[in-house]
């Protein structure tokens, strides 16, 4: 279920990106008389190694499927530059800097791992790079005007989960989690 949710969210995010870029380029074409390019370049900052590598691989596969669909249905070519965040702050910061400064991507989709996403948020803001992290950490809600989370806050999930359990007669549920890590997916 979660895998399909990720795929659907990514498809809608890419479609939204495509529509907004297409409109901007159509306006520019009218002004300058230029033709619109058919290839768009985006970045993907996923944990392709480390503790969340299996999520990163799933997300990469989902993006590749979305890329194929966009080309097939809308004749839109999407170049995706992948970088490994390993869900770690230092590695994610270096990878994000490369995506922005060397690869020059205007949009970066971030994978799970709040530590990494929170670490790169200030760079995204300062460079005015649109950042779409798949993260449940509510701290990203206030990270800036260029950060748009693709996952609901875990606070809301806990509320819905509690209500669901209560309605089914459970009165003393327990939740196990890793308190040694601030990383939430």
C-alpha positions as CSV (number, residue, x, y, z in Angstrom):
1,X,0.0,0.0,0.0
2,X,2.8,2.5,1.0
3,X,4.7,1.7,-2.2
4,X,1.7,2.6,-4.4
5,X,1.1,5.7,-2.3
6,X,4.7,6.8,-2.9
7,X,4.3,6.1,-6.7
8,X,1.0,8.0,-6.9
9,X,2.4,11.0,-4.9
10,X,5.5,11.1,-7.1
11,X,3.5,11.0,-10.3
12,X,1.3,13.9,-9.1
13,X,4.4,15.8,-8.0
14,X,6.0,15.3,-11.3
15,X,2.9,16.2,-13.2
16,X,2.6,19.4,-11.2
17,X,6.2,20.3,-11.9
18,X,5.7,19.6,-15.5
19,X,2.5,21.8,-15.7
20,X,4.1,24.7,-13.9
21,X,7.3,24.6,-16.0
22,X,5.3,24.2,-19.2
23,X,3.2,27.3,-18.4
24,X,6.3,29.3,-17.6
25,X,8.0,28.3,-20.8
26,X,5.0,28.9,-22.9
27,X,4.9,32.5,-21.5
28,X,8.6,32.9,-22.3
29,X,8.1,31.5,-25.8
30,X,5.4,34.0,-26.5
31,X,7.7,36.8,-25.3
32,X,10.9,35.6,-26.9
33,X,9.5,33.6,-29.8
34,X,11.6,30.6,-28.7
35,X,10.6,27.0,-28.9
36,X,10.1,25.1,-25.6
37,X,12.6,22.4,-24.7
38,X,11.1,18.9,-24.2
39,X,13.5,17.6,-21.6
40,X,13.4,18.7,-18.0
41,X,16.0,18.0,-15.4
42,X,15.3,17.2,-11.7
43,X,17.3,15.9,-8.8
44,X,16.6,12.9,-6.6
45,X,18.3,12.8,-3.2
46,X,17.5,9.3,-1.9
47,X,19.0,7.0,0.6
48,X,20.5,4.5,-1.9
49,X,22.8,3.1,0.8
50,X,22.5,2.7,4.6
51,X,19.6,1.9,6.8
52,X,16.9,3.2,4.4
53,X,18.4,2.0,1.1
54,X,15.4,-0.3,0.4
55,X,13.1,2.8,0.5
56,X,15.5,4.7,-1.8
57,X,15.6,1.9,-4.3
58,X,11.8,1.7,-4.3
59,X,11.6,5.4,-4.8
60,X,14.1,5.3,-7.7
61,X,12.1,2.6,-9.3
62,X,8.9,4.6,-8.9
63,X,10.5,7.7,-10.4
64,X,11.7,5.6,-13.4
65,X,8.2,4.3,-13.9
66,X,6.8,7.8,-13.7
67,X,9.5,9.0,-16.1
68,X,8.5,6.3,-18.7
69,X,4.8,7.2,-18.3
70,X,5.4,10.9,-18.7
71,X,7.3,10.2,-21.9
72,X,4.7,7.8,-23.2
73,X,1.6,9.8,-22.4
74,X,2.7,13.4,-22.5
75,X,5.8,13.2,-24.7
76,X,7.7,14.8,-21.8
77,X,11.4,13.8,-21.4
78,X,12.6,13.9,-17.8
79,X,16.3,13.6,-16.9
80,X,16.7,12.5,-13.3
81,X,20.0,13.0,-11.5
82,X,20.2,10.6,-8.6
83,X,22.4,11.2,-5.5
84,X,22.8,9.1,-2.4
85,X,21.9,10.7,0.9
86,X,22.3,7.5,3.0
87,X,19.7,9.3,5.3
88,X,22.7,11.0,6.9
89,X,23.2,14.8,7.3
90,X,26.8,15.1,6.1
91,X,26.4,12.9,3.0
92,X,23.0,14.5,2.1
93,X,24.5,18.0,2.4
94,X,27.3,17.2,0.0
95,X,25.0,15.5,-2.4
96,X,22.5,18.3,-2.4
97,X,25.2,20.8,-3.0
98,X,26.4,18.8,-6.0
99,X,22.8,18.6,-7.4
100,X,22.4,22.3,-7.1
101,X,25.8,23.7,-8.1
102,X,27.1,21.1,-10.6
103,X,24.0,19.4,-12.0
104,X,22.0,22.7,-11.7
105,X,18.7,21.0,-11.0
106,X,15.8,23.4,-10.1
107,X,13.8,20.8,-8.2
108,X,15.0,18.0,-5.8
109,X,12.8,15.2,-4.5
110,X,14.1,14.0,-1.1
111,X,13.8,10.5,0.2
112,X,13.0,9.4,3.7
113,X,15.2,10.3,6.6
114,X,14.4,13.4,8.5
115,X,17.9,14.0,9.7
116,X,19.1,14.3,6.1
117,X,16.1,16.4,4.9
118,X,16.4,18.8,7.8
119,X,20.2,19.2,7.1
120,X,19.7,20.2,3.5
121,X,16.6,22.4,4.0
122,X,18.6,25.6,4.6
123,X,20.6,25.0,1.4
124,X,17.4,24.6,-0.6
125,X,16.1,27.8,0.9
126,X,19.2,29.9,0.3
127,X,19.5,28.7,-3.3
128,X,15.8,28.9,-3.9
129,X,15.7,25.2,-5.0
130,X,12.3,23.6,-4.8
131,X,12.6,20.6,-2.3
132,X,10.0,17.9,-2.1
133,X,11.0,15.5,0.7
134,X,9.1,12.4,1.6
135,X,9.4,12.9,5.3
136,X,6.9,12.8,8.2
137,X,8.8,15.2,10.5
138,X,6.7,18.3,11.3
139,X,9.9,20.5,11.6
140,X,10.0,20.5,7.8
141,X,6.6,22.4,7.8
142,X,8.4,25.5,8.9
143,X,11.7,24.9,7.1
144,X,11.0,27.5,4.4
145,X,8.9,28.5,1.4
146,X,10.8,26.3,-1.0
147,X,10.2,23.1,1.0
148,X,7.0,21.1,0.3
149,X,6.6,17.8,2.2
150,X,5.1,14.8,0.3
151,X,4.2,12.9,3.4
152,X,1.8,13.8,6.3
153,X,3.2,14.6,9.8
154,X,3.6,11.6,12.0
155,X,1.6,13.4,14.7
156,X,-1.5,13.1,12.5
157,X,-0.8,9.4,11.8
158,X,-0.6,8.8,15.6
159,X,-3.9,10.6,16.1
160,X,-5.6,8.6,13.4
161,X,-4.1,5.3,14.6
162,X,-5.2,6.0,18.2
163,X,-8.7,6.8,17.1
164,X,-8.8,3.6,15.0
165,X,-7.6,1.4,17.9
166,X,-10.0,3.1,20.4
167,X,-13.0,2.5,18.1
168,X,-12.1,-1.2,18.0
169,X,-12.0,-1.5,21.8
170,X,-8.3,-1.3,22.4
171,X,-7.7,0.8,25.6
172,X,-4.0,0.3,26.4
173,X,-2.1,0.1,23.1
174,X,1.7,0.3,23.1
175,X,4.0,1.8,20.5
176,X,7.6,0.7,20.1
177,X,10.1,3.0,18.4
178,X,13.8,3.8,18.2
179,X,14.3,6.8,20.6
180,X,18.0,6.9,19.9
181,X,17.4,8.4,16.4
182,X,15.6,11.6,15.4
183,X,15.0,10.1,11.9
184,X,11.4,9.6,11.2
185,X,10.1,8.2,7.9
